[in-house]
Amino acid sequence: MARESLDIRDDDAAAGGEAVSGGFKYSKEEVKEQRKATLEFLKRVGKSLFTGKDLVSVSMPVTLFEPRSFLERVTDVWSFAPHYLRLANETGDKVERFKLIMAMAIASLRQTVIARKPFNPILGETFEASFEDGAQIFAEQTSHHPPVSHYEVDGPNGDYHIDGYAAWSASLKGPNSLKGHQTGPINIRLRDGTEYTYNLPYLVLQGIMVGTRVLQYEGVMKFRDISNNLECDLAFNPDKAGGFFKSLFSRKKRAPADTISGECKRGEETLFEVQGSWLSHLECNGKRYWTIDEVKKSTPTLVDNPLPSDCRYREDLIALKSGDQKTAQKAKEDMENKQRFERKLRKEHSKKMKKQNK
């Protein structure tokens, strides 16, 4: 099915949806509510942000946050794992499995277009949950500076295993746009031991202060079937990428920015082409593997009696969830100050130990 025939774009500027030129467009209501807080924040932090400083290390007002830790939000990337990994285990076709892995990854990107940012986890913070298929989810903040989260998902009866780490960075690209990237490999192992790995593209958020706010993914997702020597470099916004990727879309009219394209290869042999949009669908040689709203996503269920370090016990999250922004802001600042103090102590102790070991 051609991209234009989906008819999913929303031209009403007041509604959230797919921007006509490509990317995800946020609703006016969402944007208006945040811009006042964003302006006050930019006034407070001054010009330092426009030098490329990492926004992750900058304290922001809770009015810009959703009541979730990044440890919980990172699970959005696996929203379709139970569905597609079950299908992958059911087929013995190596190429078909690879297509399903890519469909799982692309489908989940549509779940990440959330207007508000998550809370930065503190060192040692954890998160535990489960999917409806019985998969157990574990995540922990393993580094404070730079911020790094490690995670693993154990599928039911050893059907699949997902692990990796996520290091998030973000910086302003001038006063009206932002670039962010979750780096770190996402590794998957199926029941028979077949192993895959892939990375996430980076995002660009335009219209922070003026104009329509649109989120676009750009760059290249590198998919690898380590066990069977299959690989696919999937380009986002291939017209912008140019070169080989642009040639896959030989059309007179420029493709929407959310277009994706690539080729799957085994060595020098091309096995199939991949085309679609991260907002709506994915096709391999014209066969549809994902269409938005046709596959049910999985939402993690919180486990009973998690570790005391679980993010659900954070006072700032609890307060924000109840609508008490003032208490949430105070709790967030207290937690950040404590973390800075503990980091200082660790640094001093490390210097002391190095001197003793000389």
Secondary structure, DSSP 8 states (H G I E B T S, - for coil): --SGGG------TTS-EE-TTSSEE--HHHHHHHHHHHHHHHHHHGGGGGGT--GGGS---GGGEEEEEHHHHGGGGGTTHHHHHHHHHH---HHHHHHHHHHHHHHHHGGG--SSEEE---TT-EEEEE-TTS-EEEEEEEETTTTEEEEEEE-GGGSEEEEEEEEEEEEESSTTEEEEEEES-EEEEETT--EEEE---EEEEE-SSSS--EEEEEEEEEEEETTTTEEEEEEESHHHH-HHHHHTS--SS---TTEEEEEEEETTEEEEEEEEETTTEEEETTEEEEETTTS-----EE-SS--TTBGGG-HHHHHHHTT-HHHHHHHHHHHHHHHHHHHHHHHHHHHHHHHHT-
